[in-house]
């Protein structure tokens, strides 16, 4: 069970997030109204993820406060925000924030994002991908259709590649042989025209085949 500390200016928002997470098996270890009062409270508890609700605040100001307090070095930080500037999501990730999500994210997506952040992954909503990642040139031309689409199993393997899993780990997760896992990876690279696993993940992200 992951441990989450909530930072939200509204007491109603704090209560709502706590109820939402608790009902889905997430342990809420504490809460604070802002980053200044949070710093003292956080030192007394063990937490895996800090969930910051910046819905009613300027996300840039929240990011500055988190950076100044060096909170992201102590635990994974996930921010809920709306009406953010076009490049803000990318700036947040470069500052060490593990996740940036819209304030109206679905509860299931929020819990999945918190678990991913606790596991060391970076999480961003698909609508912010184009803002946070560089657009391949030429940006004005749509991606051509794949000559042969990925199978459902290959999409599963590609998602695991994006999570950093090796062939043996993929084989164990899917209960298949190492040889079969290697075959799936080779097939994915061939279909995506990628020369490496990293390039395959990058192509998969651009094509919407990888969930971030």
Residue, then its C-alpha position, 0 to 999 in steps of 0.5 A: x500500500x502506497x503512502x500519500x501526503x496531500x497538499x491542498x489549499x482548500x480543506x474541502x479539496x483535502x477531504x475529498x482527495x483523502x476520501x477518494x484515495x482511502x476508498x481505493x486502498x491508498x493510505x493517506x498519512x497526512x495533509x497540509x494547506x500549503x507548502x510552507x506548513x507542509x514542510x514541518x508536517x512532512x518531516x514527521x511522517x513516512x510517505x511515498x508520494x506527495x500529492x499537490x492540488x494546485x487547482x486554485x493556484x498558479x501552477x508556476x508559483x506552486x512549482x517555484x515553492x516546491x523547488x525552493x523547499x527541495x521537496x522533490x528530492x525527499x519523495x515523489x511529487x505529483x501535481x494536479x493543475x488546470x489552466x497551466x501555461x503551455x510549457x509548464x508541464x515540461x518545466x515541472x518534469x525537468x524540475x524533478x516533479x514525477x507527475x503532472x495531471x489535470x485536476x479533473x483526472x479520473x480517480x482510477x487514473x489518479x491512483x495509477x499515476x500515484x502508484x507509478x510515481x511511487x515506483x519511480x516512473x514519470x507520469x503525464x496526461x496524454x493531453x500534455x505530452x505534446x507540451x512536455x516532449x519535443x515534437x519530431x520534425x516535420x511537426x506539420x506532417x501527420x504520422x504515416x500509418x504502420x504497414x502492420x499494426x501491433x498486436x494486443x500482446x505486442x502493445x502490452x510488451x511495448x508498454x512494459x518496455x516503456x516501464x524499463x523492463x527487460x526481456x526476462x522481466x517481461x517474460x515473467x510478467x506474461x508467463x512466456x519464455x525468454x525467447x518469446x519475449x525477445x521475439x515480441x520485442x524484435x517484432x515491435x522494433x521492426x513494425x515501428x521502424x526503430x533501431x533500439x528499445x528506447x527508440x521504439x518507446x519514443x515512436x510508441x509515445x508519438x503514435x499514442x501506443x504507450x500510456x504515460 
